[in-house]
């Protein structure tokens, strides 16, 4: 189960699958593979030389009915200026991905407030802003619903990779660079499944009363 910082539930957390697998393995409860039941369905996590690889399931469009002829389906206001075209995708939870034009610096975007998305998603949405860095590489920042800007988002990295691939900016193997580290994303040909690979590092141990 996954809760946002404001207490609201989310369907799943991609990075959370890896850290959960790492914890279970360290406690001797699993070996090199575990299936986790999430609100978005079962996710298989397998140990990988780079850390853990999660089968994130099939991606889908956020709303097929609203897609425009140019391949976008939403507008995102990142500042008081002109809105940017965006694509809505579902990777177990909802995402809206904006590919910034070259004239806009990724680091300059203000994500201290939630970007305004039109049409407004009923359950809220995670907003990713991306900048292609060259063949097979993207840089990404994210504003997560119920949280704010975070250093990493696994499902958001997957959504950003798929959106970039669909726009012809990357091939099916993409490394997404975030403040929290890099994630390797593979959009598998034929079945629309997305695989996410990244490390999981223990930061501290403690106890929590529930």
N, C-alpha and C positions, 0 to 999 in steps of 0.2 A: 504494500500500500504506500502511496506517496501523497504527501501534503505540501502545498506551497507555503511560503513564509507567512501568508495571511491566514493560514488554516484551511483554505479551500482545497478540495481534492483535485488531483490531476489523474488522467488516464494511466500515465506511466512516466518513467524517467529513464532515458537511454543510458546516461552515465550511471544512474543508480543501479542498473542491472550489473554493471561491471564491478562496482564497489561491493555490492551484495555478494556476488560470486567470490570475490577476493576474501571477504570476511568469512564466508562459509568454508572456503578452502583452508584458511588459516586456523579455523577452529576444528578442522578435521571432519566436517560434516559432509563434504563433497570432495571429489577428486578433481578431475579436469573438465567436468561438464555438469551443468545443472539447468533444469527447466524451471523458470520462474513464472508463476501465475500473476498477471497484472490485470488492471481494469480494462486494458486494451487487448487482452488475450495472453496466451503463453509465449514466452520468449526464451529461446535456447541460448545459453552462454557457454562458450568453449574456450579453454586456455589456449593462448596463442603466443608465439615467441615475442610479440610486441605487447603482451598483456592478456587481454580477454577480447574475444570476438562475439558480438551479439547478433543473432538473426533478428532483425527488427521487423520482419514481416513485409507485406506488400504496402507500397505507398498508393495513395489515391488522390485525386483532386479534391480540394476542399468543398467545392460546389460546382459540379459539371454545368448546372443550368446558368451560371453567371459568367462563364468563360467568354471572353470577347474574341473577335476574329484574329487579333494580334497575339493571342496566347496568354494575355493577362486577364485577371478577373477582379482586381481590387486596386484602390488608390491608397497610398500611405502618405500622411503628412508627418514629416520628421521635424519640420520647423514652420514658421509662418509663411514660407515661400511656396513655390509650386509643388504640388504633390507628385509622388513618383509612382509609376505603374508597378504592380506587384502580382505575384502568383501565389494562390492559396493551395497548400498541400496538407494531407493528413498522413502522419506517420505514427498512428496510435493516439496522438493528440494534435491539435490544430496549429498550423504555422502559416505565416504570410511572409514571403521572401522578396526583398527588394535588392536588385543589382544596381549599385550606385553608378552614375555616369563618371567618367574620368575627371570631370571638373570638380567633383565633390570629394573631399578628403574623408576617409572612413573614420579617422580618429577625431575629427572635428564635430561629428554628429552628437547632439545632445540627447542622451538616453536617460537622463535623470527623471524625465516624465514619460509616460506611456505614449508611443506614437499613435496618432489617430488613424484608424483604418475604416475605409468605406468600401462596400457596405459593412456595417458594424457586426462582427460575429456575436451570436447570442451568448455563447459560453466564454467569450474572451478569446484571445489568440496570442501566441508567441510570435514576435516580429524579429526576423533576421535581416540584417543589412550586410551585403557581401561585396567584395571587390576581387575580381579575378587577378591572380598574381602571375599567371603564365600557364603553360600546359599542365593540367592535373593538379593545380594548387589554387585554393581560395583563402582569403582572409575574411573573418566573420565576427560580427558583434551581435548580441541578442538582448532583447528586452522580453523577459518572461512574464506572462500573466500571473498576477498574485505575488510577484517577487520584485521585479525591477530588472535592471541590467545585471547579468551574471557573467562569470568568467568562462563558462562553457555550457553548452546544451547539446546533448547527444542526438536527440531527435531533430533538433534544429539544424545540426550539422548535416544530417541525412537529407532533410528537406532542402537545404541550401545546395547540396551537391546535386540532387535530382533536378532542381530548378535550373542550375547552371548547365547541366548536361542537356536538358531539353532546349536551352537557348543556344546550344552549340559552342558553349564556352569551355567545356571540358569533355574528356572521354568518360568511360564508366568507372574508372579508378580515380578517385579524387582525395587529396589530402587537404583537410580543412584546418586552418591555423586560427586558434583562439587564444585569448589571454591565458587560459588555463592549460594550454598545451595543444598538441596536434591530434586529430582523429583521422583515421584512414577509412574512407567510405567506398563501398563497392556496390553499384547498382547492377544486380545480376541480370543478364540478358535472358529473356524468355518468360520469366514468371513475375517480374516486377518486384522481387524481393530485394531488400537492402541490407547489407552487412556493415556493421560498424566495429572497428577495432581500435583499442587504445589501452593505455596502462591504467593501473589502479594502485595507488601508493598510500600506505598507512601513514597518517599524520600524527595521531595520538590515540591513546586508549583512555576510557573513562567509564563511569556508570551513570545510568539514567533511571530515574524512578518514573514509572508509567502508571 
